[in-house]
């Protein structure tokens, strides 16, 4: 397994307030990692630091071969193409179809050949069980279907890490479990998935590595 993330004595701040300190951890490919803790415990701050939205205040941090203490702003898009992000609130473009939402991302990340792009989008939608609804608008989809499209969007550029911030927070338990199964299968195929959740039952049902956020620290859970 390849090491994807390495943090040593890292400190993270928001609005000049220390949110997390003394972070020492490494994460490898294929791991399914839970971020567990109360609201405001720093889970989202940690996630945002992985793709450069929040800078490293102190310590050493390596993400996908990038030194996050020295990374230049012009390099961030290249890092972010290697990280797929799954948002709780979907953030789909409401004025275009499922297929066009995904084509928009491919165009924005430098894809040119329209036929290859369309084939790739349908292949990824098939992977998440949404290929039959490529023509639908986001408002015509259920919450679970929209989240599947968001996962498809995250997978478009074959990322090495998937970050999922409360991906089942707006879903009923049954639909949430289906989304968890999908993310778990992605991890089993070799991709690293890092997922924040308040659902204490997911780690029991879909075992992974637990990182506990409390009092400004991150510790390994059971």
BAMIBA-755846 format. One record per residue (C-alpha): residue in one letter; x, y, z. Coordinates in pm, whole numbers, plus 50000, padded with zeros to 5 digits. Layout:
N
AXYZ/...
***
This chain:
222
X500005000050000/X501245034449908/X501415061850169/X499165090450055/X499095113650358/X501775120450619/X501235146250895/X503875152651164/X503265176851454/X500765195651236/X498765225151365/X495655238651192/X494015272251259/X490835290351159/X490455327951211/X493755327551404/X492325302351653/X494045268551687/X491505241851590/X493755211051586/X497305206351710/X499935179251734/X498465158951446/X500635128451381/X499225103351134/X499685086450800/X497045072650565/X497595046550295/X495845036849972/X492855013950016/X492085025650370/X488525033650478/X488965060650741/X486255074950965/X486545109651116/X484475108651436/X483705136851678/X481245163851778/X480275193251559/X483105218551576/X485755192851672/X487815199751358/X486805172151115/X485995195850828/X489085216850905/X491255185650873/X489585176050544/X490045211050401/X493745210350492/X494175179550272/X493335199049955/X494865232150054/X491765252150146/X493135256350499/X496915261450526/X499255242150753/X500065265451044/X502945244251181/X504575210351138/X505215188950830/X502485177650593/X502695156750278/X499625148850062/X500055128849740/X503735138949712/X502945175849765/X504585194250053/X501535212250193/X503665237050386/X505195250150062/X502585243049793/X501995272549559/X498465283549472/X498965274949103/X499715238749200/X496495234049399/X494315225049094/X496715196249014/X496495183349370/X492705186749374/X492295166649054/X493745137249247/X491185141249528/X487465134849482/X485095153649714/X481605141949812/X479535169749971/X476595164650207/X474545190950019/X475395176949671/X476335210249504/X475085198649164/X474405224248890/X470605226548891/X470275240448537/X471695210048356/X471225172548338/X473185146148529/X475295139048220/X475975176048161/X476965180948526/X479695155148478/X480725167348132/X481145202048282/X483725188248528/X485625170048253/X485785201748041/X486985221648342/X489785196748403/X491115196848050/X489325168847865/X488825176547494/X487415147047294/X483615148347321/X483035111747232/X485595099547486/X484105123047746/X480555110347691/X481675073947704/X483615080448025/X480665097848192/X478315068948111/X480885043748235/X481215061948569/X477435066148601/X477065028748540/X479545022448822/X477275040849068/X474005027248926/X472855059748761/X473475053648388/X469715050648318/X469125085648461/X471855104848281/X469255126648105/X467445136948426/X467755170448600/X468955170648964/X465515181549093/X464015150348935/X466215127849151/X465835115849509/X468455125649767/X470135091649739/X470255094249360/X471755128949379/X474425116149617/X475255088049372/X475765114649104/X478015133949343/X480085102349399/X480265097449021/X481485133348988/X484155126549251/X485345095749060/X485615112448717/X489365118848719/X490345085948890/X491355102049222/X493615085449474/X491615098749770/X487875103549816/X486805128250087/X483185124250198/X481885150450441/X478755136650612/X477625119550288/X474575103350451/X473605132750674/X470575142650463/X469435107250379/X467095082250542/X468805051850705/X468135027450419/X469355051250148/X472305061150367/X473305024550397/X473235021050017/X475565051149982/X477875036550248/X477955003250063/X478915021549744/X481745040749915/X482905009150092/X483094990349762/X485165018849614/X487595015249905/X487764977449862/X488794983549498/X491915001049631/X490965037749666/X491425056149995/X488125069050137/X488095094050425/X484605099550563/X483275121650842/X480055110551011/X477945114451322/X476325080351265/X477845057651531/X476465026451361/X478395029851032/X481785019451181/X480154988051321/X478454979150993/X481284989750761/X484494984650963/X487405007950896/X489945028851078/X488555053251334/X490145087351396/X488635104551700/X488495142651714/X488275157152064/X489635187452248/X491825198451958/X493495164451915/X493155134751681/X493595100051829/X493255064651695/X490015047751797/X489235010851831/
***
